[in-house]
Amino acid sequence: MLVLTRRRGEGVAIGPDIRIVVLGVTNGQVRLGIEAPRTTEVHRDEVCVRIQEENQLAARTPVVPLDDFRRLLRKKLA
């Protein structure tokens, strides 16, 4: 892990397309600004963990055959 000290207004570049800037520090909380391409997902750690858990759950969910799905859909609409 790279550990850096940055002050308000200073930043860090990650590759050619991502920049993180310290916007401020208040009561022990650091406010960061992140500049990244729209195609790059940026999430807080806890959100990233939740996405990974949901993806793993979806991968374990059995697939419903298309004909069964259509039958269930017809019942719901009826």
C-alpha atoms as an extended CHARMM CRD file, in Angstrom:
* protein
*
        78  EXT
         1         1  MET       CA              0.0000000000        0.0000000000        0.0000000000  PROA      1               0.0000000000
         2         2  LEU       CA              1.2910000000        3.4140000000       -0.9340000000  PROA      2               0.0000000000
         3         3  VAL       CA              0.8220000000        5.9310000000        1.8960000000  PROA      3               0.0000000000
         4         4  LEU       CA              0.8920000000        9.6360000000        1.0330000000  PROA      4               0.0000000000
         5         5  THR       CA              0.3850000000       12.8630000000        2.9100000000  PROA      5               0.0000000000
         6         6  ARG       CA             -1.6970000000       15.4270000000        1.0460000000  PROA      6               0.0000000000
         7         7  ARG       CA             -3.0820000000       18.7990000000        2.0590000000  PROA      7               0.0000000000
         8         8  ARG       CA             -6.3120000000       20.4700000000        1.0020000000  PROA      8               0.0000000000
         9         9  GLY       CA             -6.1990000000       21.1390000000       -2.7420000000  PROA      9               0.0000000000
        10        10  GLU       CA             -3.4610000000       18.5970000000       -3.3850000000  PROA      10              0.0000000000
        11        11  GLY       CA             -4.1310000000       15.4300000000       -5.3350000000  PROA      11              0.0000000000
        12        12  VAL       CA             -2.9530000000       12.0640000000       -6.5010000000  PROA      12              0.0000000000
        13        13  ALA       CA             -2.9960000000       10.7440000000      -10.0720000000  PROA      13              0.0000000000
        14        14  ILE       CA             -3.8020000000        7.0940000000      -10.7390000000  PROA      14              0.0000000000
        15        15  GLY       CA             -2.8360000000        6.3400000000      -14.2970000000  PROA      15              0.0000000000
        16        16  PRO       CA             -3.5720000000        8.8980000000      -17.0000000000  PROA      16              0.0000000000
        17        17  ASP       CA             -7.3330000000        9.1250000000      -16.3790000000  PROA      17              0.0000000000
        18        18  ILE       CA             -7.9840000000        9.1830000000      -12.6240000000  PROA      18              0.0000000000
        19        19  ARG       CA             -7.2480000000       11.9880000000      -10.1850000000  PROA      19              0.0000000000
        20        20  ILE       CA             -8.1230000000       12.1970000000       -6.4890000000  PROA      20              0.0000000000
        21        21  VAL       CA             -8.0450000000       15.6000000000       -4.7850000000  PROA      21              0.0000000000
        22        22  VAL       CA             -8.3250000000       16.4070000000       -1.0790000000  PROA      22              0.0000000000
        23        23  LEU       CA            -11.1510000000       18.9370000000       -0.8420000000  PROA      23              0.0000000000
        24        24  GLY       CA            -11.0620000000       19.3820000000        2.9110000000  PROA      24              0.0000000000
        25        25  VAL       CA            -10.6120000000       17.8680000000        6.3440000000  PROA      25              0.0000000000
        26        26  THR       CA            -13.2060000000       18.4830000000        9.0770000000  PROA      26              0.0000000000
        27        27  ASN       CA            -13.5000000000       16.7360000000       12.4550000000  PROA      27              0.0000000000
        28        28  GLY       CA            -11.2660000000       13.8750000000       11.3540000000  PROA      28              0.0000000000
        29        29  GLN       CA            -13.1500000000       13.2870000000        8.0940000000  PROA      29              0.0000000000
        30        30  VAL       CA            -11.4520000000       13.7480000000        4.7520000000  PROA      30              0.0000000000
        31        31  ARG       CA            -13.5150000000       15.0090000000        1.8190000000  PROA      31              0.0000000000
        32        32  LEU       CA            -12.2330000000       13.7210000000       -1.5160000000  PROA      32              0.0000000000
        33        33  GLY       CA            -13.0000000000       14.6610000000       -5.0830000000  PROA      33              0.0000000000
        34        34  ILE       CA            -12.5440000000       11.9600000000       -7.6960000000  PROA      34              0.0000000000
        35        35  GLU       CA            -12.1320000000       12.6930000000      -11.3900000000  PROA      35              0.0000000000
        36        36  ALA       CA            -12.5120000000        9.5670000000      -13.5150000000  PROA      36              0.0000000000
        37        37  PRO       CA            -13.9560000000        8.5960000000      -16.9000000000  PROA      37              0.0000000000
        38        38  ARG       CA            -17.6880000000        7.8650000000      -16.8180000000  PROA      38              0.0000000000
        39        39  THR       CA            -16.8840000000        4.2860000000      -17.8080000000  PROA      39              0.0000000000
        40        40  THR       CA            -14.9390000000        3.7830000000      -14.5560000000  PROA      40              0.0000000000
        41        41  GLU       CA            -17.0860000000        2.7560000000      -11.6070000000  PROA      41              0.0000000000
        42        42  VAL       CA            -16.2560000000        4.5600000000       -8.3650000000  PROA      42              0.0000000000
        43        43  HSD       CA            -17.8190000000        3.2420000000       -5.1370000000  PROA      43              0.0000000000
        44        44  ARG       CA            -17.2770000000        3.5020000000       -1.3940000000  PROA      44              0.0000000000
        45        45  ASP       CA            -15.7990000000        0.2740000000        0.0260000000  PROA      45              0.0000000000
        46        46  GLU       CA            -19.0490000000       -0.8030000000        1.6990000000  PROA      46              0.0000000000
        47        47  VAL       CA            -20.9950000000       -0.3190000000       -1.5510000000  PROA      47              0.0000000000
        48        48  CYS       CA            -18.4060000000       -2.3110000000       -3.5060000000  PROA      48              0.0000000000
        49        49  VAL       CA            -18.6660000000       -5.1780000000       -0.9930000000  PROA      49              0.0000000000
        50        50  ARG       CA            -22.4760000000       -5.1460000000       -1.2800000000  PROA      50              0.0000000000
        51        51  ILE       CA            -22.3070000000       -5.2500000000       -5.0950000000  PROA      51              0.0000000000
        52        52  GLN       CA            -19.9160000000       -8.2070000000       -4.9470000000  PROA      52              0.0000000000
        53        53  GLU       CA            -22.1950000000      -10.0510000000       -2.4890000000  PROA      53              0.0000000000
        54        54  GLU       CA            -25.2470000000       -9.4400000000       -4.6880000000  PROA      54              0.0000000000
        55        55  ASN       CA            -23.3500000000      -10.6520000000       -7.7700000000  PROA      55              0.0000000000
        56        56  GLN       CA            -22.2750000000      -13.8330000000       -5.9760000000  PROA      56              0.0000000000
        57        57  LEU       CA            -25.8550000000      -14.4560000000       -4.8380000000  PROA      57              0.0000000000
        58        58  ALA       CA            -27.1640000000      -13.9250000000       -8.3730000000  PROA      58              0.0000000000
        59        59  ALA       CA            -24.5770000000      -16.3550000000       -9.7420000000  PROA      59              0.0000000000
        60        60  ARG       CA            -25.7980000000      -19.0490000000       -7.3020000000  PROA      60              0.0000000000
        61        61  THR       CA            -29.4910000000      -18.5230000000       -8.0810000000  PROA      61              0.0000000000
        62        62  PRO       CA            -30.8080000000      -21.3150000000      -10.2680000000  PROA      62              0.0000000000
        63        63  VAL       CA            -31.8930000000      -20.3780000000      -13.7590000000  PROA      63              0.0000000000
        64        64  VAL       CA            -35.6270000000      -20.6060000000      -14.4520000000  PROA      64              0.0000000000
        65        65  PRO       CA            -36.3740000000      -22.2080000000      -17.8300000000  PROA      65              0.0000000000
        66        66  LEU       CA            -37.9200000000      -19.7090000000      -20.2380000000  PROA      66              0.0000000000
        67        67  ASP       CA            -41.1720000000      -21.6620000000      -20.6330000000  PROA      67              0.0000000000
        68        68  ASP       CA            -41.6330000000      -21.7890000000      -16.8380000000  PROA      68              0.0000000000
        69        69  PHE       CA            -40.9330000000      -18.0740000000      -16.6040000000  PROA      69              0.0000000000
        70        70  ARG       CA            -43.5150000000      -17.2970000000      -19.2840000000  PROA      70              0.0000000000
        71        71  ARG       CA            -46.0750000000      -19.4640000000      -17.4800000000  PROA      71              0.0000000000
        72        72  LEU       CA            -45.4190000000      -17.6190000000      -14.2000000000  PROA      72              0.0000000000
        73        73  LEU       CA            -45.6670000000      -14.2890000000      -15.9700000000  PROA      73              0.0000000000
        74        74  ARG       CA            -49.0280000000      -15.2220000000      -17.5300000000  PROA      74              0.0000000000
        75        75  LYS       CA            -50.3810000000      -16.2460000000      -14.1000000000  PROA      75              0.0000000000
        76        76  LYS       CA            -49.2750000000      -12.9380000000      -12.6010000000  PROA      76              0.0000000000
        77        77  LEU       CA            -50.8990000000      -10.9120000000      -15.4000000000  PROA      77              0.0000000000
        78        78  ALA       CA            -54.1420000000      -12.9060000000      -15.2790000000  PROA      78              0.0000000000
